[in-house]
């Protein structure tokens, strides 16, 4: 009987002790710090550039309340990184103040437009409208695509790329039967150069004379377009020719 009565007394006492311990912990860890810190201020740390989890911990550790404000595209920061905080770093705020965090959603992605069949000018306009740029332009013969029209693009249409990316294109030079490689006439005499170019189906364009004391007069110094470029038959080739005396233009 005595043992039963003792158990009935000890059990409630044990429950009271446990509850009391929990209350002490709560008061010591949460209630008292909150009471002591009430009305006091702290300095907001700089959390810009930190991953969101790290930023939140840094704020919580000094008694501030992190709050996720919004996500924005930003190519400067990785996805999930804090890009803006409000209030700013070094601001004096009360303990428990909410700190609003704007988080990076990464770089903006855009769809690549279809450039096939367009001129280089149209392509540049369409790309700029999408936030993209025209990259390098290559030329090759085509039997079914009109000259100066885009045959294909290096990044396929509708593929998503980061804003500001460059899109390289390949442009038609027309039928291969109408194309020729520009011959190299450098170091030849003007007479020789004119014959070589006209025999290959090209026309002589502007001839500019430039003073040069190392080569004989009437020697070809440079040509435009340069040698080795595939060009349409009848293309005009400009020449720069050596001259011992003052420069003149023919």
C-alpha positions in Angstrom: 0.0 0.0 0.0 2.8 2.4 1.0 4.6 1.6 -2.4 1.5 2.4 -4.4 1.0 5.7 -2.6 4.6 6.6 -3.1 4.4 6.0 -6.8 1.3 8.2 -7.0 3.2 11.0 -5.4 6.5 10.6 -7.4 4.8 10.5 -10.8 3.2 13.9 -10.6 6.4 15.3 -9.1 8.4 14.0 -12.1 6.0 15.5 -14.6 6.2 18.9 -12.7 10.1 18.7 -12.8 10.1 18.0 -16.6 7.7 20.8 -17.3 9.7 23.2 -15.1 12.9 22.3 -16.9 11.3 23.0 -20.3 10.0 26.3 -19.0 13.5 27.3 -17.8 15.0 26.5 -21.2 12.3 28.5 -23.1 12.7 31.5 -20.8 16.5 31.3 -21.0 16.7 30.8 -24.7 13.9 32.8 -26.1 11.9 34.9 -23.7 14.8 36.5 -21.7 16.9 37.3 -24.8 13.8 38.9 -26.5 13.1 40.9 -23.3 16.7 42.0 -22.8 17.1 43.0 -26.5 13.8 44.8 -26.7 14.5 48.4 -27.8 18.1 47.7 -28.5 19.7 48.0 -32.0 22.2 46.0 -34.0 24.1 46.4 -37.3 22.8 44.7 -40.4 25.5 42.5 -41.9 26.3 42.4 -45.6 24.7 39.3 -47.1 24.7 40.3 -50.8 26.5 37.6 -52.8 25.9 34.8 -50.3 23.7 31.7 -50.9 20.3 32.2 -49.5 20.7 29.6 -46.8 24.0 31.1 -45.6 22.5 34.6 -45.6 19.5 33.5 -43.5 21.7 31.9 -40.9 24.0 34.9 -40.7 20.9 37.1 -40.0 19.3 34.7 -37.6 22.5 34.4 -35.6 22.4 38.1 -34.6 18.7 38.3 -33.9 17.3 39.5 -37.3 14.5 37.9 -39.3 15.4 37.1 -43.0 12.5 37.3 -45.4 12.6 36.3 -49.1 11.2 39.2 -51.1 11.4 38.1 -54.8 13.5 36.4 -57.5 15.1 38.4 -60.3 17.2 37.5 -63.3 20.8 38.7 -62.8 23.8 37.4 -64.8 26.2 38.7 -62.2 25.2 36.2 -59.5 24.5 32.5 -59.5 20.9 31.2 -59.0 19.9 31.2 -55.3 22.3 34.0 -54.4 21.3 37.2 -52.6 21.5 40.2 -54.9 19.8 42.9 -52.9 19.0 43.4 -49.2 16.7 45.9 -47.5 17.7 47.5 -45.1 21.3 47.8 -46.5 24.4 46.5 -44.8 25.7 48.6 -41.9 22.2 49.9 -41.2 21.2 50.2 -37.5 18.0 48.3 -36.8 16.1 46.9 -33.8 16.5 43.2 -32.9 13.9 41.1 -34.6 13.7 43.4 -37.6 12.8 41.7 -40.9 15.5 41.9 -43.6 14.1 41.5 -47.1 16.2 39.6 -49.5 16.1 39.6 -53.3 17.4 36.4 -54.8 19.1 35.8 -58.2 17.2 33.6 -60.7 20.3 33.4 -62.9 20.8 34.7 -66.4 17.8 35.5 -68.5 17.2 32.9 -71.3 15.7 33.8 -74.7 14.6 31.8 -77.7 16.8 32.0 -80.8 14.8 33.2 -83.8 14.8 31.4 -87.2 17.1 33.4 -89.5 17.1 31.1 -92.5 16.2 33.0 -95.7 16.7 36.4 -94.3 19.3 39.0 -95.2 22.1 39.8 -92.7 20.4 43.2 -92.0 17.1 41.5 -91.2 18.9 38.9 -89.0 20.7 41.6 -87.1 17.4 43.4 -86.4 15.6 40.3 -85.4 18.4 39.2 -83.0 18.6 42.6 -81.4 14.9 42.6 -80.8 15.3 39.3 -78.9 18.2 40.6 -76.9 20.8 38.7 -78.9 23.7 39.8 -81.2 24.8 38.9 -84.7 28.1 37.0 -84.5 30.5 36.0 -87.3 29.3 35.8 -90.9 30.6 33.0 -93.2 30.0 32.6 -96.9 29.6 29.5 -99.0 28.1 28.6 -102.4 24.5 27.5 -102.6 22.6 26.1 -105.6 19.1 26.9 -104.2 19.5 29.9 -101.9 19.8 33.4 -103.3 23.1 35.3 -102.8 23.4 37.3 -99.6 20.6 35.2 -98.0 21.2 33.2 -94.8 21.6 29.4 -95.4 21.8 28.3 -91.8 22.7 29.4 -88.3 25.2 27.8 -85.9 22.6 27.8 -83.0 19.4 26.2 -84.1 16.0 28.2 -83.9 14.0 28.0 -80.7 16.9 26.9 -78.6 17.2 28.8 -75.4 20.4 30.8 -74.8 21.4 33.5 -72.4 20.5 37.1 -73.3 23.3 38.9 -75.1 24.6 35.7 -76.8 26.1 35.9 -80.3 24.6 33.9 -83.2 26.9 33.0 -86.1 25.4 32.7 -89.5 26.3 31.2 -92.9 25.3 33.3 -96.0 24.8 32.1 -99.6 27.2 33.3 -102.2 25.0 32.0 -105.0 25.7 29.1 -107.3 29.2 27.6 -107.3 29.4 28.0 -111.1 29.2 31.7 -110.6 32.0 31.9 -108.0 35.7 32.1 -108.2 38.6 32.3 -105.7 40.3 35.7 -105.9 43.8 35.1 -107.2 46.9 36.4 -105.4 48.4 39.3 -107.5 50.7 40.7 -104.8 54.3 41.4 -105.9 53.2 41.3 -109.6 53.4 44.2 -111.9 50.2 46.2 -112.5 50.0 44.9 -116.1 50.4 41.3 -114.9 47.9 41.7 -112.2 45.3 43.2 -114.5 45.7 40.3 -116.9 45.4 37.6 -114.2 42.3 39.2 -112.7 40.5 39.7 -115.9 41.3 36.2 -117.1 39.7 34.8 -113.9 36.5 36.8 -114.5 37.1 39.8 -112.2 37.2 43.5 -112.9 39.8 46.0 -112.0 38.5 48.6 -109.6 40.2 51.6 -107.9 44.0 51.8 -108.3 45.8 53.7 -105.5 49.4 54.6 -105.7 51.5 54.5 -102.5 55.1 55.6 -102.0 57.3 52.5 -101.5 61.1 52.7 -101.7 61.7 49.0 -101.5 59.8 47.7 -104.5 59.9 48.6 -108.1 57.3 51.1 -109.3 54.0 49.6 -110.5 54.4 46.6 -108.2 51.2 45.4 -106.4 51.4 46.0 -102.6 47.8 45.0 -101.6 44.5 44.0 -103.1 40.9 44.1 -101.9 39.2 41.7 -101.6 42.1 39.6 -100.5 43.4 36.5 -102.2 41.7 33.2 -101.5 38.2 34.7 -100.9 35.4 33.1 -102.9 33.7 35.9 -104.8 31.1 36.4 -107.5 32.3 36.6 -111.0 32.6 40.2 -112.1 33.5 41.4 -108.6 35.7 44.6 -108.6 39.2 44.2 -107.2 40.9 47.3 -105.9 44.7 47.5 -106.0 47.4 49.4 -104.1 50.5 49.9 -106.3 54.0 50.9 -105.4 55.2 54.4 -106.5 58.6 56.0 -106.0 57.3 59.6 -106.0 54.3 61.3 -104.5 51.1 59.4 -104.1 48.3 59.8 -106.7 45.1 58.0 -107.6 44.2 56.7 -111.0 
